[in-house]
Amino acid sequence: MPPRVLISDSLSPAAVDIFRARGVEVDFEPALGKDKEKLAAAIGAYDGLAIRSATKVTAEILAKADRLKVIGRAGIGVDNVDIPAATARGVIVMNTPFGNSVTTAEHAIALMFALAREIPAADASTQAGKWEKNRFMGVEITGKTLGVIGCGNIGAIVADRALGLKMRVLAFDPFLTPERALALGVEKVDYDELLGRADFITIHTPLTAQTKNILSVEAIAKTRRGVRIINCARGGLVDEAALVKALDDGHVAGAALDVFAVEPATGNPLFGRANVVCTPHLGASTTEAQEKVALQVAEQMSDYLTRGAITNAVNFPSITAEEAPRLKPFVALGEKLGLFVGQVARSGVTTLSIVFEGAIAQQKTKAVTAAALSGLLKPILEDVNPVSAPVIARERGLAVEEVIREAQSGYESLVTLVARTAEDEIRIAGTVFDDGKPRIMRIGDIGVDAEFAPSMIYTQNEDRPGFIGRFAGVLGEAQVNIATFALGRDAPGGCAIALVAVDGALPEDALASIRALPGVKRAATLKF
């Protein structure tokens, strides 16, 4: 029986042709994506589901998807898919992370021009029979300074186009190295400097806990008077209420927005202003981009359903079916080691070495490296996955090396991450025992044996009597229960570390209290 795919969103007919040409039965039902009840009733008959943004794949729908093996998102964003629920049911979630890059970058440039020359307002006035030539006094792009927040794939394309327009380009990106900035022709600056120098600011970051309202009241106050702001990335990156106030008092000269905090945006306080340009999330809306992502998702899903190949999966690395049983626990180990580094590092990682010792060194280590990079980048780049992570790291100039060597420890296999930042070096090693569970075996030069837990606390402190009691007292005061407590030190009275698994999240004030304890050099909460 051939595999069967449902297309529940509007997708190019070329995708249907590809599925059928590769032996996959396909039903094209674009209206189902907007009807959750009908989708839930139908999904049980399909092996694959091809979607865009209209279909919301919830845990409830997945619970009805008894045959479903793969979800393919034609585009980059997968926030309309419950990925943990899909993963728990063994459903691969794929996207097409780079198909819309040029289109989105071009839309940002187009909005910048429209904003600079007041084109929408001038068009409306002229077509209304007016001739208000003196009313619309724009500004030139040439010679102006563009601040790019987030210089990844799309941000780099925007920077390249802006340089071609003879603009000066500043870039703020924690993962952008000086070498990569030089190659792009941009000036790498810190966030406050970008805010204070830019004539135009364009945002190209995902929406995460760290980037939400990245242009806040405080950030906008630091911009130069007369700045113009463009957002083609995600709604929620700009504090819309703060932007309204800044537009009202004249601090911000204008804004161009393709995305909004609430979508569909049928009403918004930014609407109706002559110095605001708004479009309905058109960043990826070109014929070429839609055709490209449709073809890509059909090819990827067909290859998986007919040959078992996994490409651009957000919840599983690209490895063959034969390799998966051996590599899967080490892939999980690599991602968790990377997550540790990404959450502990005080600044952006510039180089990452991954050392494979013993039996693991003879397997496909690239899958483990990709997972480690995914974990490292995930605290800042929410949409990153083991497939896209190496590309994103390379775009940002992050130097990555693999070291393969014979076992030099007492473990059958050992994976060590060595991450270097501008401030310090972070070294963590782990292995997988016969139970298949990844474990931390060493941090820096200190041995420790700790399983990963969903919520953990990491501390580095001076080895002094009474620390554990004071630490536990803080958690007790915060009503936080300790699940496990792993300790290590380099020498009596020297440097000590603790890895503590706790039930639930640690309140920020409790973390501040831990950092204030005598002898504490570093404390961080960890999520795995």
N, C-alpha and C positions, 0 to 999 in steps of 0.2 A: 504494500500500500504506500503510495508516494506521500511525502510530507505535505501538509496543508497550511497555508498562510492566510491570515485575514489582514487586509489593509483597512483600518478604521478611520483614517484621515485622508484629506485631499493630497494625493501623491501623483507625480507625473506618470502618465500611461506607460512610459518607458520602463518603469519599475515592474509593472505587470508583465511586460514582454520578457524581461530578464528572468523572472521567477519561472515562467512557463517554459522558456528555452532551456532551463537547467533542471527540468523535471519536477518542479514544485507546483502543486495545485494552488491557485490563488483566488480569493473572493475579494472584490473591490466594493466595500461598503462604507464610503466616507461619512455617512450620516451617523453611523454607530458610535463614533467617538464622542458625540455630544449627548448620548443617551446611555447613562450608566447601567440602567436596568436591562436594556436590550443587549448591551455589550456583555454584561455578566451572564446573561442567558445563552449567548452564542459562543463565548470564548472556549468552552469546554470541548469544542469540536476541532480545535486548531493546535498545530505544533508551533506556529510562529505568529507574532503580532507585529505588524509594521505601522508605525505611528509618526505623527508630528507633534505639535504642542497641544492640540485640542483634546486629545484622548488622555484621560487621567487614569493611570493604571494603579489602582488602590489595592490594599491588602484584601479587601472584600472581593474585588474582581479576580485577583490572583487565587483566592481560595476556590473559585469555580473553575480555574484553568488546569484541569487534571492532566491534559496532554501537553501543555505549553512547555516548550524548551528554550525559546529565544524571543526576546523583544528587541526590535530594531527601531531606533529613533533617528529619523532623517533630520539631522541637525546636531548641535552640540549639547544643548541643555537637556538634562534628564530629571529635572526637578518635578516633572509630572508623572514620574514612576517611583513607586515605593521600592527602592532598591534593596533595603534589608529584607523586606517581605519576599521579593523575587529571589534573592540569594538563599533565603531559608528554604524555598521550594525548589532550589536547584535550577532556576531559570536564568539563563545568560542575558544580560542587558548590554546591548551594543549601541554605539552612537557613531556619528560621522564628524569627528571633532574639528576637521580643518576645511570642510567644504564651503563654509560661509565666510571665511576670513576676509577675502578680497572684497566681497560684497559689503560686509559690515564696515570695513575700513573706508570704502568709497562713500558710504552713506554718511559717515562722520565728517568727511571732507566736504561733502555736499551741504550738510547742515551748517558747517562753519562758513561757507560762502553765503548761504542764504541768510545767516545771522549777520554777517559783516555788511551785507549790502541791502538788508531789509527787503528781500525779494518777495516773500509772501504778502506782506502788507502793501508793498508797491503794486504787486499784481492785482490784488483785490481792489485797490483804489483806482487803478487805470481801467480795469474792466467794468467798474461802476460808472465810467464816463467822466472821471475826474482827470486832471492833468497836474498833479501835485509834485512837480519836479523839484521844487525847493524844500519840500517836506522831508524827503528821504535822503538824508546825508549819511552815507555809509563810511566805512573805514577800509583801508587797503590791507590785504593779507601780507604782501611783500614787506619783509623787514621786521614783522611782528614776531613775538616770542610765543611759541606753543608749548604748553606744559602737558606731557603725556603721563597720566597716572596708570601704570601697568603697561610694561613694554614687552609683552609676550608676542604671540603670533600676530594678533590684530594690531596691537599697539605699535609694533615694529613696522607694519605696512603703512599705518597712518603717519609715522615719523618719516618714512621714506618719501611718501607723497608730499608731506609738508616741506621737506628739504628741497624737493624739486620746485616748490613754489617760492623758494628763497626765504623761508622762515628760519628762525633760530629755534631749535628743539631742545627742551629740557625733559629729562625722563626720571620719574621716581618709580623704582621697582626693587624690592628687597633682594631679588634673585638676579638682578642685572649686574654683571661684573664690569669693571672698568674696561677690560679688553673687548667685551661684547659691545659696550657703549661706543667705544672708539670705532669698531667695525661698522656700527650703524650710523655713525656720524652725529650722535646725540651727546648732550652733556648730562652725565649722571649727577643728580643732586638729591639732597634730602627733601622731605615733604614740605617743610616750612619754607625752604628756599624756593621750591617750585611755586608755592602759593604766592609768595611775595614778588616774583619776577614775571610770571606769565601774563600775557595779554589775552590769550585764549587757553582754556583748560579743557582737555578731553579725557574721559575716563574709559579704561579698558581692562577692568578687573571683574572676576566673578563676585557674586554676592555671598559673603560668608559672615560669620560672627565678627571677624576682624575688620571687614570692609563695609559693613552696614553703616550708612550715613557717613561715609568717609569724607564727604563734603558737608560737614556739620555747621552749626552756628559758629563755633569757634574757628573752624577751618576757613569758612567764608570770610570771617572778620580779618583773617590774615592775608587775604588776597588784595591785590592792588585795586584801587578804585577804578571802575570802568572795565573790569574783567568781563569776558564772555565765556559761558560754560556750555559744554556739549556733552551729552550722555547718550551713547548708543549701546551701552553694555547691559545693565540690569536696573530695573526700578528698585529703589531702596538704597542706592549708592549715594544719592543726593537727598539731604533733608529738605523736602519740598516746602515745608512751612518756613524754614530759614531762608530758602531761596526767594520765596514770595516777599518776605520782609526786606531782603537785600535789594530786590528789584524795585520795591516801593520807595526805598530811601535813596536810590540811585547809586548804591555802591557797586552793584552788578549791572552792567550796561545791557545785558541780554542773555538769553539762554535758549538752547535748542535741544529738545528732548525727544527721543524715540521710544523711551521706556518710562514706566511710571510705577509708583509703589503699589497701586491697585490697578489691575488690568482685567477686562477691558476698561479703559479710562474714558467712560462716557461723561464724566464730570470731574473737574480738577480745578483748584484755585489758581493754577497757572494759565488756564485757558482764557482766551479773550484779551490777551495783552499784546500790544503792538510790537513789543520787544521780545516776544517769546515765540519760537517756532516749534510746532508739535507735529509729529507723525505717529501713526498707529503701529509701532513695533515693526518697522519695515526693513530693519537692518539686513535681514537675510532674504528679502523679497525681490529677487531678480530672477528672470527666466533661467539664466545660466546656473545660479546657485541652487535653485530648486531642482533643476534637472540633475545637477551633479550629486547632491545629497541623496536624491531618490535612487539614482543608479548605484551609488555606493552602498546604501543600506540593503538593496535587493541582492547585490553581489555577495555581501558579507553574510546575510542570512541564508542564502542559498548554499554557500560554501559550508556553513556550519551544519545545516540540516541534511545535506547530501554527502559531505566528506568529513565532517567533524572538526573542521578548521575553525579556530576562534580568532577573530580580528576586531580590534577596537572595542573590546569588552570593558565595561566599567567595573565589573565585579568579579573578573577572573582573568588571569594572565593568558597570553597567547602561547599555549603549549599543546602538543598533540595528545590524543587520548591515551597512547601508550606511556607517555612520560608523566601524565597527571598524577597517578597514585604515588609515585616516588617523589615528585617535586612539590606536591601540594603543601605538605607541612612546612617545607623550607621556604616556599613562597610566603606563607603566613608569617614565618619567622622574620624574613626580610622586611616585610611591610611593617611589622611591629617594631623592629629595630629602627627603621626609618622614622616611624611615628615618634619614637622616643627622642631621637635627635631633633626632629622638627619642632617638638614641643619644649625642649630644654634649651636649644640654641638661643643666645642672647641677640644675635644678629644673623644676617643672611649667610648661608653656607656657600663658600666659594669653591671648595674642592671636596670630593668624597671618594675615599678609597674603600673598596669592599674586598676583604681577604677571605678566600675560601680554602679551608684546610680539610684534608682527609677525603672521605667518600663523596661528599657533596661536590668537591672540586672536579670530579669526573662526570658530573651531570650537566644539564643545560643551565649554567649559572646565569645566563642573560635574563631568564625569567625571574630569578631571585633578585638580581640587580634592579630590574624594572619595578618589582614590587617594593624594594627598599626606597627607590626614588619616589614612587607614588606615596609611600608613607611620609617621606621627608617633606614633600611639597604640599601634602593634603591640609595641614593646618592653615595654610594661606590660600591655596588654590583648590576650592571645593570640588570642582569637576574633574580633577586629575585622576588618571587610572593607570594601571601598569603598562598599557599600550602607549598612551600619550605622554607619560612621564618622561621617558628618555628624550623625546622630541622637545618638550617644554624645557627640560634641563639644558639641552644643547642650545636652544634659542636664547636662553638667559646666560650663556657662557659658563655654566656650572661644569667644572672639570670633573670627570668621573673616570675612575680606573678600577679594573678588576685585577686582583693578585691571586694566582692559583699556586698552591704549594702543598707539599706533603704534610701530613699531620705532625704538628709540633707540640701537641698538648695531649692530655689523657682522654680526649673525646674522639669518637669515631668520625664525627664531622663537627666543624666549628665555623661559624660565620661571624666576621668582625667588621664593624663599620667604623671608619675613622673620618670624622667630619671636621673641616677647618673653617673657621670664620675669621673676621677681622679681629675678634677679641680673644678667642680661645680655640682649643681643640677638644672635641668630644669623641671618646672611644668607648664602644660598647660591643660585647661579644655574646653570642647565644648559640644554642644547639637545640636539637630535637631528640628526645629520648624515645624508648620503645613505645611509650603510650601515645606518641604522635603529637604531644603538646609542646609548643615552643617555650623555651626558657631563657632567661638572662643568666649568664654565667660570670660575666666580668664587666665592670664599668671603670674605665681608666686602668689603673694598676691594682684595683681592689676586686678580689673574688667575692661573688655573691651568687646565691642560687634562688631565683625567684620566678614563679610562673607569672605570665601576664594576666591581668584582670581588667574588667571594663573600666574601673575607676581606681586610680592609684595616686600616691603622693611620693615624690622623689626628693630626698634631702641630701645635702652634702654639708658636713659639719665637723668641727673639732671634736676629737674623741675625749669627752669629759664625762665624769660621773654625773648622773642626774638628768642627762639629756632626754633619755627615753621617757622618764616619768613626766617631765615638763611637756614633751611632745604629746604624749597620750592624754595629759590633762587638757591641752588645747582641744583635742578631738572630742574628749568627753564633754567639755563645756559647750561645744558646738553640736552635741548630740549626733556625732558621726561614729559609726561602729567600725572597728578594725576587723578585717577578715583574716589577713595574713600579714606578718611583719618579718621582712628579710633584712639582715644587717651584714655589713662587712667593713673592714678597716685595713689600712696599710701597715700600721704599727701601733702598739699601745701608746695612747696620747697623741696619735697622729691625725690623719684624715680618715673620717668615717662616712659611710653612706647608708641610707635606709631606703628600701622600697616597700611601701605599705599599701596593701589593697584595702579599700574601704567600701562600705555599702553606701552607694549614692554619691552625689556631688558634694564637694567641699565648699562651703561658703567663702566668698572673697575675704571677709574679715578674719576668718579662721586662718586662711593662707597667710594673710598679713601678720597675724600673731605668731605663726610658725617662723616666718622670716625674721621676726624680731627677737626670737629666742637667742640667748647667749651662745656664740660659737657657730651659728648657722651661716654658711657661706652661699648656699643656693637652695631654693625650695621651689618646686613646681608641681602643679597638678597634671596628671596624664590621663588621657582617654584612649582606650584601645578597643 
